Amino acid sequence: MSYSENTPLGAFLSGVLKGMASPLSLYHREEMEPLPEFKRVFKKQPSDAEALANDWKAIGDDLRIAMFDYGK
């Protein structure tokens, strides 16, 4: 059975197999293929105040739902 490296399972298996083979590459005499380049993704992080406000809003929403569900 073959797995595509484009699926999560295939990528995992490919990484495990390459990782298990890496000690053997210490004794490899031919030039190895270059490692692939990875594109970095930067996500905008909320400020501390925004994060705290979002947390408290989520807590309030959960409490409102619980009070509505249990009629208190």
N, C-alpha and C positions, 0 to 999 in steps of 0.2 A: 504494500500500500504506500502510495507517495502522497506527501502533503505539500501544498503550495506555501511558499514563504509569505504570501499575501494574506494568509489567515492567521489569527492569533495562535492557534495550535501549531501551525507550520512554522511560524516565526520562533516560537518557544523551542520546538524540537530542533530547528536549525541552530539556534543559539547554544542549546545543550550539547549537540554533537560537535559544533566548532569549539566549544569550551573544553570538552573532553579531549579533543585532538590537539589542543594548544601546547601541552607539554612535549608532544612529538615534534612540534615545529621548531623546538630549540636545536634539533639536530638536522634540520632541513638545509640542504646545501644550495638549492635553487632559489631564485628571487621570488618572494611571495607577492601575491596581488595586493594592491593598496587597499587600506580600509575605506569603506564608503563614507562619504561626507553626510552629516546629518544637519538638517535645517533646524535652527533654534527657533522656538516659538515663545514669545514674551506675552504674558497676559497681564493686563492692568490690574493691580491689586488695589482694593479700596483702602482708604485711610483707616487708622485705628478707630476714629470716631464713627465712621460709616459702618465699619464691621460690627462695632458694639450696638449701634442703632439697629442694624439688620438682625442681630441676634435677639435683642429685646423685642423687636417686632414679631419675630418667629415665635418667641415664648408667649407673647400676648395672643397671637393667633391660635396657638395650641390650647391655651387656657380658655379662650372664647369657645372653641369647638367642644372642649370637654364640658364646660358649663352648659352649653346648649344641649349636648347629648344626654347629660345626666339631670337636667332641669333644675339646677341650683343657681 
